[in-house]
Each structure stands twice: as structure tokens, then as C-alpha cells.
Amino acid sequence: MTAQGVSRPGTFAPLAHRAFRRLWIGQCARLVGDGVFTVALMLLILGRPGAASQLGLVLGAETLGAAGVLLFGGALADRVRRTRLMMTADGLRSCAVLVVLALGAAAPVPVLMGCALLVGVASGLFRPAFGAVLPSLVPEDHIQAANALRSLTTRLTGIAGPALGGVLVTGPGSTTAFGVQLGMCAISLLTLYGVRDATPERPAAEGATQERPSLFGDIREGLRVLLAHRWITAVVGQGAVQLALVTAPATLLLPIVLEDRGQVGHVGWVMSASALGAVVGSVLGARLRVARPGLWAMTALLFQLVELACFIAEVPTVTVGAAVLLSGVGYSVFGVLWMSALHTQVPRRYLGRVLSVDATANTALQPVALALMGALIAGVGVPAVAAGAAVVLVTSTLLPLAVPGVAAFHDPSGTRTSEPEQGV
């Protein structure tokens, strides 16, 4: 899986670099803490009357907070030191946890919504800064391995965090769980403090003698950069379509199908198969060196066709689980190759904004899509929705490949656009 006999650094090779290692340790702690907090907050609410509606309001507030500031987070990530923006986000997250820790079970729903909103805002600020700082902490030939390790870590902590949260809440109690999350935030803050990343450079035309653009101006500039690269625009658009019209229905179809077949008790392990597949995909993504990474990445997305076929045909539950695992592999391989392409092809002074636009496009339609897909499944049935999602998956995967640059994940001219930052 290598081109021209060139070896690819292993998944853990980026840990040899001190700055990245510090960042990685802190983010392992933060991600575990996030999982603990989510489970503890959910279980805190579920013990109340009207828990379902309250939980929806609280989780919706968190989603709203993240979506509302993502673009601004990207603009800020291209203005200030990215680790300092991440520390600010950790500080906001810690404040929210402190409030919940202090009030405990007595916290009214509006307060919990406010805390969840603040956690969402912190996430919206943190996400583009984290994505943008990564390529400045490792050599260019380690960027793909760093993205693979990031993906692998996210998946594993996504399993460990909620599991630890459940153990803590049912054992010592929710107070201990929220205290653990606060400690994890502190670890993240301490590790970020020791990372010396450079302030993103501004173009020469934006010197001290010229007034700096507003945040809205920075966002518009980031959009112009994205639109100037047609291959990036095509893949961002493709991702928005697939997450709304393929991932959203698949997410709803899985438990519905298993319930219809009398296998609802297997939902847990079948869903966890996706995380296992993502772990495998992360390791594969770290080792994959090919001349046309975009073609491989897009092909990997088509692995989900097997999962959609399992929703149409009567197959054993173990087959559904294997198909879900395969989907996880495909998504993870795509994610590693896509993020690595952005990290090497987008000028670094614009990277935060481009990543925030990508993230916003991926999340903006999902809440609406999930709401509409539930009604659509009830109206036309599981097989029709699964078949429609399969058609969308194939079409939205193959059509972008006709756009010059998508198959190679770089501009057709072959010109490199990334600019190394100084002071790393």
C-alpha cells in the first residue's frame, strides 16, 4: 500500500516529538473526561420526571453552542496562538463543570442548558484550533500518522470515557464523576501550557499599517480560500450531503431494524463494532501511501453499502455487526486521508477557517435530517429509505471524482499551497 517504495511512519511515530506528545496526552485526558461528563449529565437528568424532554433540551443546547461558534472559532484560530485558544475553551468547559458539580441533582433545567451551551461553545472554539495546530507540531511526513493517531485516540476514548462515567456514577456517584472531568480539564490545560506553537502568520499586505479585517471578514476570506480550491469545495459538499442523507438514516435504521427482527438486545455491541472498525481504519490510514489518496478515500466510503444492504435483506445479526464494522473502517480511512490532505494543501494561516467551514457543513444539516428521517422511515418503510440512502451514497461519492483534484486530494496543477510556520 505504498507508492514508489517509500515507507510511511507508523501510527505512534509522531509521539517522538515532544510538543505533539504533550498535546496528545492532554487530549487523551480531555476526551475521556468529556465521555464521563456526558454520561454523568445524562444520568443526572434521567432520574427526573419528564426526563426525555429535559434531556433533549440539554443536548440540543450543547449542539447549538458548538454550531453557533464554529466559524468564529476557525477565524480566531487563524488570528491567535492556537494552543491559547484551546486553553480558553478548556477554561470555559471547566466553568460549566464547576457549576454542575456545585449544584448537583438540584440544578434546574435552565442552568443545565446553560452549562451544556457553554460546553458546546468550548467545543466549537476548540475543534478548529486543535485541527489547525497539529501540522505545526510534527514534520510533514508524520502528518498522516498524526491524524491516524488522533482518530485512533478519539475512538478509544469514545469507548473508555462513557464506560468510566457509568462506573463512577453507579459507584461513588455523580459528584465524583464531575470531579474527574474537572481533573481531566486541568490535565489538558497543563499540557497545552507547555506547547510552544507560533501565532499564525498574516499575509504581508495585512501589515501593521493596514487595519485588520473583522472576524466576519476573516470568515469570508476563509470561504474564498475554500471556494478557490474546487476539489476541497466538492468534498466538503459531498460530506454534507452524505452525513444528512446517508449517515443520519443509517443511524436511525440500525436500532429500528434490530428491534423489528427481535434483536434489540444486540444494539449495544453492534454499535460498538463501528468504533472497532474505526480503530482498524485509523491504523490502516496511517500506513497508506498511494498516488491518488482521494480515490482511495472516496472508495472507502462505499464500504457502507454493505451496511445499507443488511437493512434491506434479512441477514443474521452478526452479519449486520460485521457490516457496521466495515463502515467504521471506511469512514476512518477517509477521515485520516482527508484531514492529512487539508493539513498539507491548505495554507496554514487559513487552516482554522477552512476546518471550521468543513465542520459546520458536516453538522449543520444533521439535526434537521435526523428529525425528518424518522418521519420518512415511518411513512415509506425501512427498505425504501435504505435503498434511497444507498443511491445517494454511490452518487455523492462518484460524482465528486469528476472534479479535477478530488482523486489526488490536491490541486490539479500539482502546486503546493501549504506554507510552513516559523517558531515551532
C-alpha positions in Angstrom: 0.0 0.0 0.0 2.9 2.3 -0.5 4.0 4.2 -3.6 7.5 4.2 -5.0 8.7 2.0 -2.1 8.6 4.9 0.3 7.9 3.8 3.9 5.3 5.5 5.9 5.9 6.4 9.6 4.0 4.1 12.0 0.9 5.2 13.8 2.8 6.1 17.0 5.8 7.7 15.4 4.5 11.3 16.0 4.8 10.7 19.8 8.6 11.0 19.3 8.0 14.8 19.0 7.7 16.5 22.4 5.2 19.1 21.5 2.8 16.7 19.9 3.3 14.2 22.7 2.2 16.8 25.3 -0.8 17.7 23.2 -1.8 14.1 22.7 -1.5 13.2 26.5 -3.7 16.2 27.3 -6.3 15.4 24.7 -6.5 11.8 25.8 -7.4 13.1 29.3 -9.9 15.7 27.9 -11.7 13.2 25.7 -12.1 10.7 28.5 -13.4 13.5 30.7 -15.8 14.5 28.0 -17.2 11.0 27.9 -17.5 10.9 31.7 -19.3 14.3 31.8 -21.8 13.3 29.1 -22.8 10.1 30.8 -22.9 11.7 34.2 -25.1 14.6 32.9 -27.5 12.2 31.2 -27.9 10.0 34.2 -28.4 13.1 36.4 -31.3 14.1 34.2 -32.8 10.7 33.6 -33.8 10.4 37.3 -36.2 13.3 37.0 -39.9 13.4 35.8 -40.1 14.4 32.2 -36.5 13.3 31.6 -36.9 12.7 27.9 -37.8 16.2 27.0 -35.3 17.7 29.5 -32.5 15.6 28.0 -33.4 16.7 24.5 -33.3 20.4 25.6 -29.9 20.0 27.3 -28.3 18.0 24.5 -29.8 20.4 21.9 -28.3 23.3 23.8 -24.8 21.8 23.6 -25.2 21.2 19.8 -26.5 24.7 19.3 -23.5 26.1 21.2 -21.0 24.3 19.1 -22.6 25.0 15.8 -23.1 28.7 16.6 -19.4 29.4 17.1 -17.6 27.0 14.9 -16.9 29.6 12.1 -15.8 32.2 14.7 -13.6 29.6 16.3 -12.0 29.0 12.9 -11.4 32.7 12.4 -9.9 33.0 15.9 -7.7 30.0 15.3 -6.1 31.9 12.4 -5.5 35.0 14.5 -4.1 33.9 17.8 -1.9 31.1 19.2 -4.0 28.0 18.7 -3.0 26.4 22.0 -4.1 29.5 23.8 -7.5 29.3 22.2 -7.7 25.7 23.2 -6.8 26.6 26.8 -9.6 29.3 26.7 -12.0 26.6 25.6 -10.9 24.2 28.4 -11.4 27.1 30.8 -15.0 27.6 29.6 -15.6 23.9 29.8 -14.2 23.8 33.4 -16.5 26.6 34.4 -19.6 24.7 33.2 -18.5 21.5 35.0 -17.9 23.5 38.2 -21.5 24.8 38.2 -22.9 21.4 37.7 -20.6 20.0 40.4 -21.7 22.7 42.8 -25.4 22.3 42.2 -25.6 18.5 41.6 -29.0 17.0 41.4 -30.6 20.3 42.5 -29.5 22.0 39.3 -32.6 23.3 37.4 -33.0 22.5 33.7 -32.3 26.1 32.5 -29.0 26.0 34.4 -28.1 22.7 32.9 -29.0 24.0 29.5 -26.7 27.0 30.1 -23.9 24.7 31.1 -24.4 22.5 28.1 -24.5 25.5 25.9 -21.1 26.7 27.4 -19.6 23.2 26.8 -20.8 23.4 23.2 -19.3 26.8 22.8 -16.0 25.5 24.2 -16.1 22.6 21.7 -16.8 25.0 18.8 -13.7 27.0 19.7 -11.5 24.0 20.5 -12.2 21.9 17.4 -10.8 24.1 14.6 -7.8 25.2 16.8 -6.9 21.6 17.5 -7.1 20.6 13.9 -5.1 23.7 12.8 -2.3 23.3 15.3 -1.5 19.7 14.6 0.6 20.1 11.4 2.9 22.7 13.1 3.9 20.1 15.8 5.3 17.3 13.6 7.3 17.1 10.4 5.3 16.9 7.2 6.0 13.2 6.6 4.4 12.5 10.1 1.2 14.4 9.5 -0.8 11.4 8.2 0.4 9.2 11.1 -0.5 12.1 13.5 -4.0 12.2 12.0 -4.3 8.5 12.3 -3.3 8.5 15.9 -5.7 11.4 16.6 -8.5 9.3 15.0 -7.5 6.2 16.9 -7.4 8.1 20.2 -10.8 9.7 19.6 -12.4 6.3 19.0 -10.8 4.5 22.0 -11.5 7.3 24.4 -15.0 7.4 23.0 -15.4 3.9 24.4 -13.4 4.4 27.6 -14.9 7.7 28.7 -18.6 6.8 28.8 -17.7 3.4 30.3 -15.8 5.1 33.1 -18.6 7.6 33.5 -21.1 4.8 34.0 -18.9 3.1 36.6 -18.3 6.4 38.5 -22.0 7.4 38.6 -23.3 4.0 39.7 -20.4 3.6 42.2 -19.1 6.7 44.0 -21.7 8.9 42.5 -22.2 11.8 40.1 -20.2 14.2 42.2 -17.1 12.0 41.8 -17.8 11.8 38.0 -17.9 15.6 37.6 -14.8 15.9 39.8 -13.0 13.5 37.5 -14.0 15.6 34.5 -12.7 18.7 36.2 -9.4 16.9 36.8 -9.2 15.9 33.1 -9.7 19.5 32.1 -6.8 20.5 34.4 -4.5 18.0 32.8 -5.4 19.3 29.3 -4.7 22.9 30.4 -1.3 22.0 31.9 -0.2 20.1 28.9 -1.3 22.8 26.5 0.6 25.4 28.5 3.9 23.7 27.7 3.3 23.6 23.9 5.1 26.5 22.1 3.2 26.9 18.9 3.6 30.0 16.7 1.0 32.7 16.2 -0.4 32.2 12.7 1.3 34.5 10.2 -0.8 37.1 8.3 -0.2 38.0 4.7 2.3 40.7 4.1 -0.5 43.0 2.8 -2.0 42.9 6.2 0.9 44.6 8.0 0.7 46.9 10.9 -0.1 49.9 8.7 -3.3 48.3 7.4 -6.4 47.8 9.5 -7.0 44.2 10.4 -10.2 42.6 9.0 -13.1 41.9 11.3 -13.9 38.3 12.4 -16.6 38.3 9.7 -14.0 39.5 7.2 -11.8 36.7 8.2 -14.6 34.2 7.8 -15.4 35.5 4.3 -11.7 35.2 3.5 -11.6 31.6 4.6 -14.7 30.8 2.5 -12.9 32.4 -0.5 -9.9 30.2 0.1 -12.1 27.1 0.3 -14.0 28.0 -2.9 -10.8 28.8 -4.7 -9.9 25.1 -4.4 -12.7 23.3 -6.3 -11.6 19.9 -5.1 -12.0 20.9 -1.4 -15.4 22.5 -2.1 -16.5 19.3 -3.8 -15.5 17.1 -0.9 -17.0 19.4 1.7 -20.3 19.4 -0.2 -20.2 15.7 -0.6 -19.7 15.3 3.1 -22.6 17.5 4.0 -24.9 15.5 1.7 -23.8 12.1 2.9 -24.0 12.9 6.6 -27.5 14.3 6.1 -28.9 11.7 3.7 -26.8 8.6 4.4 -25.3 8.7 7.9 -28.5 10.2 9.5 -30.8 7.5 8.1 -28.3 4.7 8.8 -28.1 5.9 12.5 -31.9 5.6 12.9 -32.2 2.4 10.8 -29.9 0.3 12.8 -31.9 0.1 16.1 -35.2 0.1 14.2 -34.1 -2.9 12.1 -32.8 -4.8 15.1 -36.0 -4.2 17.0 -38.1 -5.3 14.1 -36.1 -8.6 13.9 -36.4 -9.2 17.7 -32.7 -8.5 18.2 -32.9 -5.1 20.1 -30.7 -6.5 22.9 -27.8 -6.6 20.5 -27.9 -2.9 19.6 -25.0 -2.1 22.0 -22.4 -4.5 20.7 -23.4 -3.9 17.1 -23.0 -0.1 17.5 -19.6 -0.6 19.2 -18.5 -2.6 16.2 -18.3 0.8 14.4 -15.8 2.1 16.9 -13.7 -1.1 16.5 -13.8 -0.6 12.7 -12.7 3.0 13.1 -9.7 1.8 15.2 -8.7 -0.6 12.4 -9.3 2.1 9.8 -7.0 4.5 11.7 -4.2 2.0 11.8 -4.6 1.4 8.0 -4.8 5.1 7.3 -1.5 5.7 9.0 0.2 3.2 6.7 -1.5 4.0 3.4 0.7 5.9 0.9 -0.8 6.0 -2.6 -0.5 8.2 -5.6 -4.3 9.1 -5.5 -5.4 9.3 -1.9 -8.7 10.9 -2.8 -9.7 7.9 -4.9 -8.9 5.6 -2.1 -10.7 7.8 0.5 -13.8 8.0 -1.6 -13.8 4.3 -2.3 -13.6 3.6 1.4 -16.8 5.5 1.9 -18.6 3.0 -0.3 -18.0 0.3 2.3 -21.2 1.5 3.9 -23.2 0.0 1.1 -22.8 -3.4 2.8 -24.4 -2.0 5.9 -27.3 -0.5 4.0 -27.9 -3.8 2.2 -28.2 -5.5 5.6 -31.1 -3.2 6.4 -32.9 -4.4 3.2 -32.2 -8.1 3.3 -32.9 -10.5 6.2 -29.4 -11.4 7.5 -28.1 -12.7 10.8 -27.3 -10.1 13.4 -23.6 -11.0 13.3 -23.6 -10.1 9.6 -25.1 -6.7 10.5 -22.3 -6.2 13.1 -19.6 -7.1 10.5 -21.1 -4.6 8.1 -21.2 -1.9 10.7 -17.5 -2.6 11.5 -16.7 -2.3 7.8 -18.4 1.1 7.6 -16.3 2.2 10.6 -13.2 1.2 8.7 -14.2 3.1 5.6 -15.1 6.3 7.5 -11.9 6.3 9.4 -9.7 5.7 6.4 -11.4 8.6 4.6 -11.0 10.8 7.7 -7.3 10.2 8.0 -6.6 10.8 4.3 -8.9 13.9 4.1 -7.5 15.6 7.2 -4.0 14.9 6.0 -4.7 16.5 2.7 -6.1 19.6 4.2 -3.1 19.9 6.6 -0.7 19.7 3.7 -2.6 21.6 0.9 -4.3 24.5 2.7 -2.1 27.5 3.6 -1.7 27.3 7.4 -2.8 30.8 8.0 -6.2 29.8 6.7 -6.3 26.3 8.1 -8.5 27.1 11.1 -11.2 28.7 9.0 -11.2 26.0 6.3 -11.5 23.3 9.0 -14.4 25.2 10.7 -16.3 25.5 7.4 -15.8 21.8 6.9 -17.1 21.0 10.4 -20.0 23.4 10.1 -21.1 21.9 6.8 -20.9 18.4 8.3 -23.1 19.3 11.3 -25.5 22.0 10.2 -28.0 19.7 8.5 -27.8 16.7 10.8 -30.4 17.7 13.5 -33.0 18.5 10.8 -32.1 15.4 8.8 -32.5 13.2 11.9 -35.9 14.7 12.6 -37.1 14.3 9.0 -35.7 10.8 8.5 -37.7 9.4 11.5 -40.9 10.5 9.8 -39.8 9.3 6.4 -39.0 5.8 7.8 -42.4 5.6 9.4 -44.0 6.7 6.1 -42.3 4.7 3.4 -40.6 1.9 5.4 -37.1 0.7 6.1 -36.2 -0.9 2.8 -37.1 2.2 0.8 -35.1 4.6 3.0 -32.1 2.2 3.0 -32.2 1.9 -0.8 -32.5 5.7 -1.2 -29.6 6.2 1.1 -27.5 3.7 -1.0 -28.3 5.6 -4.2 -27.3 8.9 -2.5 -24.1 7.2 -1.2 -23.0 6.0 -4.6 -24.0 9.1 -6.5 -22.4 11.6 -4.0 -19.2 9.5 -3.9 -18.7 9.1 -7.6 -19.7 12.5 -8.9 -17.1 14.5 -7.0 -14.4 12.3 -8.5 -15.1 14.1 -11.8 -13.9 17.3 -10.2 -10.2 17.9 -11.0 -8.1 17.3 -7.9 -10.5 15.2 -5.9 -8.9 11.8 -6.8 -5.5 13.1 -5.9 -6.6 15.3 -3.0 -4.6 18.3 -4.2 -4.9 21.0 -6.9 -4.6 19.6 -10.5 -1.6 21.8 -11.2 0.3 19.9 -8.5 1.4 23.2 -7.0 1.9 23.0 -3.2 0.0 25.6 -1.3 1.0 24.9 2.3 3.4 27.3 4.0 5.4 26.2 7.0 5.1 28.3 10.1 8.1 29.7 11.9 8.9 29.4 15.5 7.7 25.9 16.0 
